[in-house]
Amino acid sequence: MIFRKLPPPTKFTITDKYKLLIGVIAIILGVVILWRTISVAISPPGLMVGFAFLGLGVYRLWLGYTRLKQLREKR
């Protein structure tokens, strides 16, 4: 797998808004899953899924933040 640096964005699109929204929803869902897993019965699959959603949400927000920062620097 070859990783390439993304080109700087030219504008803030609806896709960027969608990715940020999915990031926020994934963080909320991850917290809910972890809370329910810990309060009912601690299980490895529940913990893994909760942390996976948290990780996905943080990654999406980080990616959106860096793209917005690149857009501001470009202007």
N, C-alpha and C positions, 0 to 999 in steps of 0.2 A: 504494500500500500504506500503510495507516494503522497506525502503531505505538502500542499502548496499554500503559500500565504494568499489570503483572499485580497482582491484589489479593494482599495478604499471605496466606500459607497458614494454614489452621486447624489442620492436623495433618500429621505426616510420614507419607506414604502409601507403599504398595508401589510406586506409579508413580515416586515420588521415588527410592526405592532402585534401581529398574530403570534410571532415567536416569543415576544415579551409576555404576552398574556398567557401563553402555554407554560412559560417558566414560572409565573406566579401561581398558576393553578397547580402545577406539579409540586411546588413547595408546600402549598396548603394541603394537598392530598397526601404527600409524604408525612407531614406532621400528624395528620389525622390517622393514617395507617399505623404509625409508630405509637401514638397515644392509645389507640384501640388494642394494639398488640400487647403493650406493656400492662394495660389495665385489665385485660381479660386473661390472657395466658401468653407468656413469653415463648415465642417459637422462632427458630432460625429463618424459615421462609418469610414470615411476617416482617422480621427485622431487615432482611435483605431487600424486600420489595420497598419498604418504607425508606431505607437509605438510598435505594436506587432512584426513587422519585425525587428525593431531596437533591441528590447529585445532578440529576437531569435538570431540575429547576434552577439550581445555582449555575450550572453550565450555560443554560439558555440566557439567564440574566447577565452573566459575565460577557457572553458573546454579544448580546445587544448593547451593553454598555461600551465595550471596546469599539464596536462599529459606529455608535453615536459619537464617541470621542474622535474617531478618525474623520467623521463627517465634519465636526466642528473645526478640527485642525486644517482641513482642506479649504474651508471657506475663508 
